[in-house]
Amino acid sequence: MKMIWRLAEKQPFALGFALTLLVAAMLTGALRGPHQQLRLLLGTGYESVVELGHWWSLITYVFFGNGLLELAISLVAAVVVLGFAERLLGTTRTLIVFVVTAVLGALLGILVQGFGVAQGELWSQHVRELWALDPFAPIAGCIMAASCFAGPLWRRRIRVLTLAGILVLLLYSGQPSDLYRVFAALVGLGLGLLFRPQPVDFTWRRSSHHETRTLLAAVVGVVAVGPVVTSFSGGRYGILAPLGLLFSPDVPSAGNAIDRCLLGNITRQCVHELTLERLGGVGPILVSLLPLLVLLIAAFGLARGRRFAAWVAIGVNLGLAALGAWYYGLLPSTGATFVWQPHASHYWEIAVVLVVSVLAPATVAAVLLLNLRRFPVRSRPGGPRAFVITTIASGVGLAALYVGGGWLLRDSFRPPVTFLDLLADVPERFIPVGFLRIERVSFLPGDWMSAALYHWVGPLWWIIVIVGVILCLRSAPGRVDQQGAERLRALLLAGGGGSLAFMATWEGNSNWFTQSGTTAIAYRVVNGVAITTSEPIGPAADGAAAVAEFATLCDDHGWIPVFYSLHDQWRATFDAMGWATMGVGEETVLRPRRWETTGRKWQDIRSSINRADRAGVRAEWTSFRALPVLLSLQIAEISEQWVQEKELPELGFTLGGLDELRDPAVRLMLAVDADDRVQAVTSWLPSYRDGVVIGWTLDFMRRRPESMNGVMEFLIAQTARMMSERPEIEFLSLSAAPLATSPQQGVTGEPSDLPARMLDFLGRVLEPVYGFRSLFAFKRKFQPELQPLIMAFPDAVALPAIGVALARAYLPSLSVREALAFARGLGESANSNNAGSHASASHS
């Protein structure tokens, strides 16, 4: 009861609308919706408004549904979706948007229908007499308006998912109410832009890798649901309805077909439908729906970054396009019976429908193909190959079973079949029943044994495919295998590898172990360069031997070995090997046992702590899995805002993102205000010795743009204070800022040191984008120890290739267009710097 009262205080209009829907359903018929006379009086549409003058129906149509299922969905949408919109917009704005989008959505849709009727357009003619009862149109309008008041993450998600959902209904179902929803959503978006007090940015801002995968997965899921909408929709007027018909398990009614035949319409189509009537049952339904289930599973894998899921989704969508091209293009041209027989004047409209039916899934496949780099997580080596072999072998085996078993039961079919009949019929056992609408059925099963063989060969094969996809998606990705991942964790728990060693567990790394198994090296191969993620993980005494053994491995594979971000004590090892080394940054390390904030140098830190106390901001030490859903969503929103501010994509390699926060060993320190709103977040990676955490390394840092000044200083200071109370904690590393060092031991080197000068140049030009040097200056506020980090490589001649490989490691999703734009920006920056230098010299 308390929860209801709380909701009533926060979203009174949404609860009032839900209650109205419930009362109206009880009074007019909750099971099937209003009766016909009441539907004609309160429902809206072209005939209702234009021909009968029922102008009031432009608002009454939103208070009724079409049955029990729609009522249940609309009640949930009213409480959750409309309620969320009301909390963002406020009750008064929500009421205004609700009424305006309900009226204008239907009115604009009816005007479009009227124009189509006047022009003799096919769709408008077909739906002119349909009446709409739809509570979802104003809900769509309100949530689109509310998106203008949401943060970047939810603003994009609301708009993409809402528009994708209503467009799928329009394209696949094509009812007038689907068109009204689209206009209501667009009107709502326009009202939201008018209500929003701050300036509106119409540009499409960059998404993080995680968010891009989420949106692509949502689109693939919507595409998978689309054919189901057509299959179970009462009307199939949408432009993509032909594509959905390929997956329709419906078959013609025997009674309808017989009636047409008795009226003298004894045609090949009549006889064909009579034979199709025998195809009903569970098997045909499964073979129609299981391919869509494969697509839904692939969408789930896409959200988790699985490359294999991307290939599965590409394959299924290309299959849909091929079926559409064959069904609506090739077969009709060869003289097969076509399901639509429109008037000749409408052939161009039908042609557009058929072309779009093929292009829609092909476009989804093309988009996924262009974004393959967004899905870096690979399945266990050999997994995809085993899936392909299993799929082909099981298909061949089931086809052989069907032909062989059918031959043994040949007299059980009507008419009796020959071997060639069975062989020619094999492909039709594996494709949706809708495809058979244009194929002449030569024979049908006559008893239960032949029926089981006839109907269940296809579903069994699709079930094998689904199981294979699930197993591939669940297999250990990225790393060598699950056993290797467990061995790596065991070595990390034992100790070794330095403060950055936990990064070896991240996706995208491969792990190599010495023959003794006591030492591991995490690396990734980019453009023929094997870059290590940290120093060798294992006993210090075995480190030099592990380096030499790994270098031999790289030589055997033709790779250039590069040891990256090692501490300075490793320099002697590489000097003895004759390798070149150079500084690439400095790690900033705190000693919690000596932590204090007294003195002038700590004034900024003390001010941040005091400011947080006055603002009611508290620090919470937790893990991502322990977070409530609302807090985890806020962290994703903060990260998305940060990514959008950058001119280049999100960095990877030694810089973690949202995906790396989910490891149960990683800890978060959150800044949370009195309203339980996350203001900033930091993540900390553990370092172990003998199974005990002896240090934490800072990785992920994000804050809200409007958060209080000094919130990051507050979080780090609170973390250090907490660790100072734990005697087992030996260090707290603030990590390193790439390409940024102190002047005393920086990467600039002597003027003749070309590699050092190159890194210094990169640090300067990347500063406006990523702020590495500003970050380094920020970390120095904490008076840390500065520990140099080096890069070691066998030959300076390979430096250009190493530089390119490092760039690709940090920016794996950088496109050619973005690289060219960035290069142009560098040129402008260089010209600006030169002009500033000349101006300065002239002034002096």
N, C-alpha and C positions, 0 to 999 in steps of 0.2 A: 504493500500500500504506500509506503514511504517513497518507493521508486516512482510510482505513478504520480504522486503529488509533486515530486521533483521534476518529472518530465512535464507536468502541467504548467509548472512555473517557467520552465525554459522554452517550451514549444507548445503553447496553448492552441494556436491555430492548427498545427499538424494533428494534435490529438482530437480537436473538434472536427476536423475533416474526416478522420478515421471513424469517429463515432457516427457522423452523418452517413458515411458509406455503409456502415453496419446496420443502422436503423432503416435506411432506404432498402437494403437488400432483404431485411426481415419483412418489410411491408409489401414488397413487390415480388418476392421469390428469390431466395438466396441460391437455390439449386441450379436453376436455369436462367436466371435473370428475369427482367420484367416481361409480362405477356405481350403479345403482338400489338394490341391496341395502345398500350402504354408506351411501348417502344417507339411506335410511330409518332406519338405525341411528344415525347421527351428527347428522343434521339435526334442527332443532327446529320446533315448531309446535303448534297446538291438538291435532291428532290424535296427534302423537308424545308429548306430555307428558300430556295429560288422558286420552286413550283407551287408549294403549299403555303409559304409565308410564315413558317413556324420560327420566327426570329428569336424567341425565347430559348429555343433548343441550343443556341450558341453557348449557353452557360449551363443549362440543365443536363446536358449530355455527360458532364464530368462526375455526376453524383451516382451513377449506376454502372454496373458491370454486366458481363455476359455469362455469368455462371459462378459456381462455387470456387473453382480454381482461381479464376480471375479476381474474385472477391478476396481470397486469402492473400494473393500476391499484392493486390492494391492496398490492403490494410498494412502489410509489412512496409511497402514503399511509402505510405503516408507517414507512418511513425518514424521510420529510419531515415529515408531519403529526404522527405519534406521536412522532417524534424531537424535534420542536419542543416538544411538550407535556411530554416527559420532561425537557428542559433547564429548563423553567419550574417543573415540579412537583417534580423529583427522582425518582430511580428507585423508591424505596420507595412514595411516594405514587402514582406512575404505575401500579405493579403493583396496588395496592389499588383504584384507580379502574377499571382495566381489568377486573378480575374482577367487581367490584360492578356496574358498568354493563352488562357482558355478561349477567350473570345476571338482574339486575332489569329491564333493558330488555326481554328476551325474556319474562320472567315477567309483567310488567305488561301487555305486549301480548297475551299468551295469556289473561290474566284478562279483558281487554276483549273479546277474541274470544268467550270463554266466555259472558260476559254477553249479547253479541249473538246467539249461537246459541240461548241460552235464550229470548230475546225474539223469535226468528224474524227478526232483522234481516238484510237482503238481502246486504250485503257479507260479514258473518261466515259466512253460509251458503255463499257462493261460495268462500271461501278456507279453509274449515275443514280441507280435506284437503291443503293446500299445505305443503311442508316447506322451511324456510329454512336456507341455508348463507350466512353473511354475516360477513366479517371487519371490515366497516366500522362496525358498531354500537359496539364498545368504542373504536374510534379516535375516533368522534364524541364519545363520552362523555369521553374523556381530553382532547381539545382544548377542549371546553367547560369542563371543570374548570380547565384551564390558563389559560383566559381571565381567571380571577379573579386571576392573578398577573402578567398582562401590563399594560402601560401603557394609558392611555385610548384611544389610537388603535387598537392591535391588539386590545384588549378588545372594542371595538365592532365592528371588522371581523370578528373570529373569530365572534362571536355572530350577527351579521347574516348573514354568508355561510354559516355552517354551518347555521343554522336555515332559511334560505331554500333551501339545496340539499336538505336532507332533507325539507322540506315539499313541495317540487316533486315529488320522487320519490313521496311518499305520495299527493299529490293527483292526479298524472297516471298513475303506475303502479299504486299501491295494493296492492302485494304485502305479505304479513305482515311480511317483513323490513324493509320501509319503515317500518311502524309500530314495530317493535322499535328501529330507529335513533332515532326521535323520542323514545321513552321513555329510551333510553340517554343521549341528549344532555341531556335534562332532569335525569336523575339525576346525570350528571356535573357539571352546573352547580350542583346542590345540594351535592354533595361539595366542589366547589371553594370554595363560600361557607363551608362548615364548616372547611376546611383553612386558609383565608386568615387570617393573624394579625391584620390591622388591621380596623377597622370597615368595614362595607360600605355604600356609598351606592347605594340602589336607584333613585334618580331618574335620568331620561334627561337627560344633560348636553348642552349645546349643542355642535354641530359647526361647524367652520369651513366656509366656502363650498366649499373644495376637497374636504373630506371628505364633505360632503353630496352633492356631485355624484358622487363616487366610489360612494357607497352606492346612490344612485338608479340609476346606470348598472349596478351589479351586479344590482339587482332587475330592471331591464328585460332584462338579459342572461339572467337565470334564467327569466323569462317566455318568452323566445324559445326557450330550450332545452327547456322543458316539453313542448310538442307533439311534439318529436323523441323525447323519452322515451317518449311514448305510441306513436308510430309504430313504434319499434323494440323496444319492450318485449315480453317474452313473454306478459305478462298485462296486461289493461287494466281494472283494478278500481277505479282512483282516481276521486274525485269529479269531477275535471276531465278524465277520459278522453274524454267527449264532445267537448270543445273540441279536444283533440288529434286526434280522428278526422277533424276537418275538414281536417287537413293530412296525413292518412295517404295515402301513395302506394300502399298495398296495395289489391289488387283480389281478388275472390273467385276461387278456383281453379276452373278449368273442370271438373276431375274431380269435385270436391265438388258443384258445382252439378248436373252430369249425374247423379250418384248419387242426389241428392234427387229429381230429376225422374223417374228410372227407378223410384223407390220409390212413385211415384204422387203426389208433392207437386208437381204441375204447376200452379204459381200464377204470378201476375204477378211476384212476387219472384224465382221460379226463372228465368223468362225474362229478367228484368232483370239478374240476376247473370251469366247466360250472355253477355249483351251487354257487361257490364262487363269480362269477362275479356279482351276485345279491346283494353282501354285500357292494357295494360302497356307499359312502355318508358321510355326516358330522359326524354322530354318530359313526361309526366305526373308523374314523380318530381320534376323540376325545378320545375314549376309548383306543386308542393306544398311544396317546401323553400325556394325563393327568397324568398317573403315573410318567412320567419323570418330569412333572411340580412340582409334590410333592417333588421329589428329589432336584430340584433346589431351592424350597422354604426352604427345610431343610438345604441346603448349606448356604443360607443367615442366617438362625438361628445359624448355627455352627459358623459363623464368629462373632456372637455376644455372643458366650459362652453359648447358651441355651442347657441344658441337654435334654430337650424334643426333640429338633431338632436332636440330636445325636441318640436317640432311633428311631425316624422316619426314618432317613437315614439307620440305621442298619436294620430295618424291611423291607424297600423297597429293599435294596441290597440282603438281604436273600431271599426275594420273587423272585428277578431276578435269583438268583442261583437255587432256587427250580424250577422255570419255565424252566430254561435251562436244569436241570437234568431230569425233566419230559418229556420235549419236545424231547431232543436229547438222552435221556438214557432209561427211563422206557417205553415210548410208542413204540419206535422202537423195543424194545425187546419183546413186546407183539404182534408184527406182524403188527403194523400200518405202513402205507405208509411213507417211508422216502424220504425227498426232494432231497438228494444227492445220486447219483448212480455212484460213481467213480470206476475206475478199481481196481481189488482186490489188486494189488501191492501198491496202495496208501491208503489202509485202515489205516495204522499206522499214516499217516499224518492227516487223518480225525479224528482219535481218539484223537490226540493231540489237534486239534482245538476244539473239543467238550469238552474235559476236561478243557481247558483254559477258554472256555466260561462260565463254571460253577464256576471255581475257582476265576476268576477275581472279580466279585461282592462279593463273599464270603470273599475274602481277604480284600476288602474295609470295609466290615462289621466287620471283626476281628480287623482291625487296629483301627476303631472307638471305639470298645468295650474296647480295651486295653488302649485307651486314654480318657475314660469317665471322668477321674479326671480333664481333661483340660476344661471341660464344667461345671462350678460350678453353673451357673445361672438356678434356677429352676422356673417352672411356678407357677402360683397361686395355692395354695392347692386345690385339687379336680379337677383341670383343665384336667390333663391327664386322670384321671378316667372318667370324663364326656366325653372326646373325644372318649375313647374306647367304652363306653356304646352307645354313639350316632352313632359311626361307625357301631357297630354290629346291633343296632336296625334299623338303616336306611337300612342296607343291607338286613336284614330279611324282613323289610317292603316292600322294592322294589321287592324283590324276590316273596313275596306273591302277590304283585300287578301284577307282570308279569304272574305268574301262574293263578291267579284268572281272570285277564283281558283276558289272552290268552284262557282260557277255555270258557269265554263268546263269544270270537271271533274265536272259534276253526274252524269254517267253512271258515274263511277268509284266513287261511293258506293253502299252497299247498305242500303236500297233507294235508287234515284235520288232526288235531292233537288230541291226547288223553291227559288226565291229566298226565300220567306217562311220555309222551314225553316232555311236558312242564317242569315237575319237573327235568328230567335228563338234560335239556338244560339250566337250571338256571346258573351254574358256567360259561358257555361260554358267557353269557351276560356281564360279568365283567372283562374279560381278553382280551388282545390285539388280533386283528384280525389275526395276524400272527400265533397265536397258532392254529387257526382253519384250517390251511393248512393240518394238518394231521388228523383232525377229520372229519368223514363223516357227512355231513349236511343232516339231515333227513327231514327238512321242511323249508320253507321260507315264509315270509309274502306275502299276495296277494293283499292288499289294503293299503291305507294311514294310517288307524287306527292301523292295525296290524303291519305295518312297524314302526310307531312311538313307539309302545310298544316294539317291537323287538330291535330297534336300540338305544333307548334313556334311557333304564333302567340303563345300565352300566355307561354312561357319567354322569347321575344325581348322582349316588352314588359317583363317583370320585370327582365331584364338591363339594359334602357334605364333603368328606374327606379333600379336599383342604381348604375349609372354616374353618373346625375344626382345622386344623394345624395352619392356620394363626391366629385364635383367641387364641390358646394356646401360640403361640410364642409372641403375643402382650400382654398377660396378665401380670400383675405385678409380676415380679419374686423376689425370695429371701425373701423379706419381707412378713409380714403376708398378706397384701393386699394393694391396692392403697389407700384406706381410711386410713389405718395405716401409710403409708408413708407420707401422707399429714398431719396427726396429729403430726408425729415426726417433720416434717419441721416447723410446727407451734410452737412447743415447743422450737425448736432451735432458731427461730426468737425472741421468748420471752426472751430467755437467760437461763443460767444454763448449767451444764455439763462440764464446764471447757474448756480449750483451745483445747482439743482433741475430743470434742463432735461431730464435723462434720463427723468424721469417722463412726459414727453410720449409716450414709446414704449409706454406701458402700454395694455393692452386697455381698451376703453371710451371712449377719447379719439377725437375727430375732429380732423383737421389741416387748417388753412387756410393758404394761401400767398398772399403778395402778388402783384400782377400781374407784378412783376419776377422773382419766384421766389427772391429773396435772403433772405426772412424768412418764418418759419412761426410760427403760433400754435396751440397745442394747446388744445382746449376740449371741454366736454361740455354738452349742453343738458338741463336738468332743470327741468320745470314752466315752460318758457318763459324760463328764465334761462340765458344762455350763460356758464359759469364757466371761466375759463382755468386750465390746470394749472400754468403757470409764466409767466414774462415772455416777450416775443417772442424767438424763436431766430433770430439772424442778426446782421449788423453793427450796432453801437450807433448809428451815424449814421442808420440806417433805422428805428429803433425808434419814434419819434414818428409817422412817416407810417404805419407798420404798425398802430399803435394806432387812428389815425383811420380808416384803411381798414376795419379789422375792426369798429369801431363802426358804420360805415355799413352793412356787411353785416348786422349784428344788427338794425339799424333796418329794413332791407328785409324781414327775416324776422319782424319783430315780437318779437324777443328783447330781454331786458334784458342788456346786456353787463356783466360783472363780471370785473375783473382781480384775481386772487387770489394771495397769497403772492409779491408782488414786493418787491424790495429798495428801500430808502428813496430811492435816487437817482432813482427813477421818479416820486417825488411831484411834482417840479417840472413834469413833462410833463402830469400830470393837473390840477394847479393852473392851468396855462395853458389847459386845455380847460374849466375851470369845473366839474370833477367833484369829488365828495366823496371823501376818503380817510380811512382809520382803521387803526390798528395791529391786527394779528391774531396776532402772535407775534414771537419773536426767534430768529434762527438763531445757533447756537453754532459758532464757527469756530476751528480750531487751525492754527498755523503750524508744520509739521514741521521746518523749518530752524532754528527756535528751541526745539525740543522738549527739555525737561529735567524731571527729577522731584526736584530738590533743594529743600530748605526745608520748613518745617512745613506749608505748604498742600498739599504733595504726599504727606503721610504715609499717607493712605488708599490712594493709588495704589501706593506702594512696598510697603505691607503686602499688597496683593492680589497683586502680582507674586511676592513672597517666599512667600506662602501657596501659590500655584500650583506653584512650584518644589518645595516640600516635599511636595505631594500628587502629584507626577508628572504634572501637567496641562501640556500643551504647546499652543501656538497654531499652527494650520495655515492658510495663505493659499491658497485654491483656488477653483474654480468648481463649480457644481452638476453640470454635465455630466461633470466629471472625477472626481466622487465615486464610490467603490464603492457598490453597491446597498445594502449594510447601513447605511452612513453616511447615505445619502439617506433611507432609511426612518426612521432615528433622528431626523433633522431634522423629518420630518413628524409623528412622535410627539410631539416637544417642542412643536411649534406647536399640536397638538391639545390638549395639556394646558393650554397657556396660554389658548386660546380657551374652554375649558370653565370657567375660573375667572371669566369675565366674565358680567355680568347682561344685557348687550346684545350684539347680533351683532358679528362682526368688522368693523372699520372698513376703508374702501377709499379711493378717490380719490387722496390724496397719501400714503397709508400702504400700503406693499406687503405682500403675503402670499406664500404658497408659490409661486403661479403666477409671480410676478415674479422669483423667484430663478433661474428656468430660462434667462433670457436669457444668452447666452454672454459678453456684455460685462460682466455683473455678477460681482463677486468676493465670496467668503465668507471670513470669519475664524472658524475653529472652535476651541473649547476641547475637546481630546480627552485623556482620561486614559490611564493605562498599559494599561488593558484595551481600548483603542480604542472607548471609549464616549463619545459626544458629550455634553458637559456644557452647552454653550451655543453659540449661533450668532449672528453678525451678518452683514449683507449691506451691500455698498458699491457705490454707483452712480458711474460715471465722469463726469468733465467733461473736455472736450477743447479743444485749440487747435492748429490745423494738423495734425490727425491724431494728436497726442500727448496722452496723459492727463496733465493738470496738477493734478487734484484728485479726491478721492473723497468721497462723501456717504453718511453712515450712514442706512440705511433699516430693515431687518428686525432685530429684537432679540428673541431668545427664549432661555430657560434652563430647565433642569430644576428642579423645586421642591427637590430634594434636593442640588443642586450646591453647591459650596463658596461661602462668602460672598466677595463681591468678584469673581466670575468675569467680570462684564461690564466692570468697571474694568480687569481683566487683559487682556481682548480688545482694548479700545480703546487701552490703553497700548501693547500689542504692535503694533497697527496703526500707531500714531503713530511708534513707534520704527523700524519697518520703512520707513515713508515718509520718515523723516528721513535715511535712507541713499540716497534717490533724489533727486538734485538737481532733476529736472524737476517734482517735486510741489510745488505752491505752497500748497495748503491741504488741510485735512482737515475737512470739515463734519460736525458731529454732528447736523445738520438742526435742525428746530424742533419744539417741543412745542406743538400747537395750543392757543390760548386760554390761554397761560401766558407771562408776561413778567416782567421785573424791575420792582421798584417805581418805579425812576427814570423809566422810559419805558414803563409798562405800558399795558394797554388800558382801565384804569379811567377815566382822563380826569377831567374836572371833574364835580361832582354833577349839573350840568345836561346833561351829554353822554349822552343816552339810549342811542345805539348802543353807546358804550363800556361803559356800565353793564350793558346787556343781555349783551354778550360776557363781562363779568366775572362776571355771575350764572351764565351757562352754564358757564364754567370752574369755578366753585365747585361746582355741582351735579353736573357730570360727573366731578369729581375722584375720588369714591369708586369709580366704575366703571372709568375708564380711566387715572387717575393722571397727567394731563397735567402738573400742577404739580410732582408728585413727580419726574417724568421730567426736567423742566426743572432742578430742584434737583440731580438726579444729574449732569446734564451740566455744571453749573457747577463740579463738583469738579475739572474739567480746566483751570480758569482760562482759558476761551475768550474770544475777542472776541465781543461781542454785536452782531449786525447786525439792526436792526428790519425786520420784514416787514409790508407794508401790503396793504390791499384797496381798490380804486378802483371807483367806481360813479357813474353819471351823476346820480342823483337819490335823496335820502334817503327820499323817499316809498316807494321800492321796497324798503326794508330788510326789512319783514316777508316779502315774497316771496323775497328773497335769502336770508334766514335759513332758510326752509323748504327752498329749493333746496340750500343747503349741507348741511343735515341729511340730505336724501335722497342727496346725492352721497357723503357719508361712510358713511351707513347705508342702502344701496339695498335691503337685504333686511329692513329693519325692518317687521314686520307690525303691523296695527292692535292686536292683542292685546298685543304687546310694548310698543308705544307707550303704551297705556293703563296697563299695569303699571308702566312707567317713570314715567308722570305721577303715579300713586298714590305711587310711591316718593319722587318729588320733594316731594309734599305732606307725607308723613311726615317727610322730611328737614327741610323748612322748619319744621314744628311742633316737631321736636326741637331745631332751632337756636334757635327762639324761646324754648322752654322753658329751654334752656341759658343764653340771654342773660338771661332774667328771674332765673334762679337765681343767676347771677353777680352781677347788679346787687343782688340781695337780700343776698348774702354780703358785698359790699363796703359 
